Amino acid sequence: MNKRIAILLSSFLLLLLVVTPVFARQPEVLAESTQAATLTVSPTTQGPGLILPNSPLFFMDQWFQALKLAVATTPEAKAKVRAQIIGERMAELKIMLSLNNEKEINKALQNLTEESNQGAKDLLKESNKGTNVEEAAKVLNEAIKQERDALTALDKQSTGSLASDFQSAKEKAKIHKSAVVDKLPASLIQREVESDLENDVRDKAEEVHAAALDLEDHLAELHKEATSAAKEAQDRRLEAIKKAIETKNEALKKQTEAELKAEEVRQEALKKEQEKLLESAKKAAEAAGEVRQQTETTIQESHNGDSSNSGDN
């Protein structure tokens, strides 16, 4: 196994060890979805088709593209058409996002995912016939790479159901890209595998760090709420004592004082527990940040090592 790939795999496994305890303690909170119109989308290499996905005539656009694929006579020609269609689907997704219509966004995502999936299937079919598909694989690999990068950026910006949709589409794009990479020329396969693994390591490092920070914020909020509740409870008990003194009800006074003391003990214990959880969350966030920094340093060192080795050769 290449030394750089071994380093990246080690970093990825380390991140998995860190993320498990962090996510295990994170509360399940259903966040509201991001407003799609606020998302930033990278410029696409292609413009949208003449008919948009929210039109009842969209099938005509799909039919025309199917015709272009049918008349393409070589795997490379088909790959170029498919790459163009993937670019159009990404441009259409950008438009649907600006309209902030989640139903149409999901439809555009489905169309985009289907194009890269079909492109990978067609490539495999031609390869199984014994056809040389290396040039076609180059074209499709670049197109799906842009798709994956765009979906990764959208996933990072969004929350709620939109984030779930983008993450699902991103994972599918990774699978399609992996299938295409296998058909690249041997001289390019290792480079692409390393690049894809670096992206996975970076994504996981960011997930770990974000999860740790979210947990820290949540525990801080719980601590604040507990402190406020404790103060309100204490005020009520003090008022009860005052009333007991005024009415000279000694029995009620003693009972209330005992309850106040017990409440103070309980709240003090709760406060200490909250402080321990908050400190743990801070340490988890710091550890995740260090792992992310170590990951970036390791990747950079591996790049520098490769560059040095190339120079020595």
Buried (B, 14 or more C-beta within 10 A) or exposed (E): EEEBBEBBBEBBEBBEEBBEEBBEBBEEEEEEBBEBEEBEBEEBBBEBBEBBBBEEEBEEBBEEBEEBBEEBEBBBBBBBBBBBBBBBBBBBBBBBBEBBBBEBBBBBBBBBBBBBBBBBEBBBEBBEEEEBBBBBBBBBBBBBBBBBBBBBBBBBBBEEBBBEBBBBBBEBBBEBBBBBBBBBEEEBBBEBBBEBBBBBBBBBBBBBBBBBBBBBEBBBEBBEEBBEEBEEBBEEBEEBBEEBEEEEEEEBBEEBBEBBEEBBEEBEEBBEEBEEBBEBBBEBBEBBBEBBEBBBEBBEEBEEEBEEEEEEE
